[in-house]
Amino acid sequence: MDAKRSRRRDSRDSSRRRSSVTEAEFLARRESVDRKMAVREKDGRVQIGVLEDGMLVEHYVAESQGGSLIGNVYIGKVQNVLPSMEAAFVDIGRGRNAVLYSGEVDWEAAETGNQPRRIELALKSGDQVLVQVTKDPIGQKGARLTSQISLPGRFLVYVPGGNMSGISRKLPEGERQRLKAILKTALPEDAGVIVRTAAEGATEEQLILDVERLKKQWEEISSQVEKGKAPELLHSEPDLLVKIIRDVFNEDFSELVVAGEIAFDTIKDYLESVAPDLIEKLVAHKADEDIFDHFRIGDQIVKALDRKVYLPSGGSLVIDRTEAMTVVDVNTGKFIGSGGNLEQTVTKNNLEAAEELVRQLRLRDIGGIIVVDFIDMIQESNQEMVRRRLLECLSRDRTKNQVGEVTSLGLIQMTRKKIGLGLLETFSEPCECCAGRGVVVHEEPRFKMPETVAKKGKKREKTKPEIVKKVVTPEQADAFKSVVNRIAAAGLSEEPIVIEIEKEPEGKTEILNAVLESLPDPEPKPKPKRRRASSSGVVKTDEAKK
């Protein structure tokens, strides 16, 4: 109760504080990780795994995500505009209409004048609009669009017609200042750029070359807009293999191991044209052993598909995905600590869980709202320590994320941008019986006995025979009594005799005949064995005893 009152009091009195990771801590944690990338080409499918210190943290499959529309530029046709939803549905030639919200409209190009920024004033049914896909269609939701075109490159993102420039916040402050100085001279006047994290250490010549290449792509797209007729694809992103090499592979990786001749040649050609300094890290896997077996990637994928994740010290994470959010529960499990008190044991378990949580988020590609229920910690310093560790681990994640403060209930709420399908959706399909709910629904109510009662019932069935009661007439009762008396007088057997009668007999004679027919043939009586006479002189046999 004191801990609960303390949390409520602290949440009311203390203001929101945001702690940032220093440059030295960021570089130390990032450079201490050994990063490798493994590419396997097998059965017409390309799988890519990113490993940090031998642990799989990211996984991509070209077969399931090869049809991704993210980054593609279309000239679409507006089908209808919904002012109440502040959205427009656009036909881009991909079956289901895509959605363009008012927040993604390029209002400078819309030319609405001094009128308010309402989507019905900017777009009308039948208009042609230049759009780019920002999110693939998922389930019943169509693809998400934006009319603010951006072309990603190796070191930066080119924004045509933009007048603002930005630099990735994940870069150290010293590197940010150096890149700002370069962009003042290299940036074109009629466009804006966003410098990516991969630009760390890039020279001025490399940045200028990247800008010129992306500018040429935009000129080609602009020329197609004038000639094209909606709906039509104007520019498509490269396949998944090249996209991952462009976005993920950089100087931080120690090597890039590729199994497959076609994939190796594709990566080599791309690196020669864009980043020739990284070719020396390209290695061909020629051993007979499968590359995923060599790095134990397959085993780690199987564990990532489970609901429960075990921590090295004995604790566990339970990850449940719902329609609205993903809920993560942290348990101590077998972890009992080594000395100290309960607060220290719980804090150590939460710190370990924070590191593993980030790895699972990246590996499973979980997006949306994420709520983490860490084990309750009384001291506010320990809560901040766990949150700080979570932020440090998320600094390696290239997907945009946002972490909130620790709530009064000890929860941490965070969001992570959802882009792809996710690891579980890639390796699974909905169940035909339960439709993904995990339970089978019946038309009638199902009553189940408790497990303990059921076990006891099974024991009774083995030891005690089942008693069946039946109502009979007085005549039938007399008939059965006479039969039983005959059996007892004959002394045929001590074991109970089961009598099966197919048809219900009506009279006494029919009952008797049916009973007698069901009796087994009597076994021949063994000859009585002679025994020595007793002191009384009477000879006793076994049958006489009976």
Buried (B, 14 or more C-beta within 10 A) or exposed (E): EEEEEBBEEEBEEEEEEEEEBEBEEBEEBBEEBEBBBBBBBEEEEBBBBBBBEEBBBBBBBBEBBEEBBBBBBBBBBBEEBEEEEBBBBBBBEBEEBBBBBBEBBBBEEBEBEEEEEBBEBBBEEEBBBBBBBBBBBBEEEBBBBBBBBBBBBBBBBBBBEBEEBBBBEBBBEEBBEBBEEBBEEBBEEEBBBBBBBBBBEBEBEBBBBBBEBBBEBBEEBEEBEEEBEBBBBBBEBEBBBBBBBBBBBBBBBEEBBBBBEEBBEBBBEBBEEBBEEBEEBBBEBEEEEBBBEEBEBBEBBEEBEEEEBBBEBBBBBBBEBEEEBBBBBBBBBEBEBEEEEEBBBBBBBBBBBBBBBBBBBBBBBBBBBBBBBBBBBBEBEBBBBBBBBBBBBBBBBBBEBEBBBBEBEBBBBBBBEBBBBBBBBBBEEEEEEEEEEEEEEEEEEEEEEEEEEEEEEEEEEEEEEEEEEEEEEEEBEEBBEBBEEBBEEEEBEEEEEEBEEEEEBEEBEBBBEBBEEEBEEEEEEEEEEEEEEEEEEEEBEEEEEE
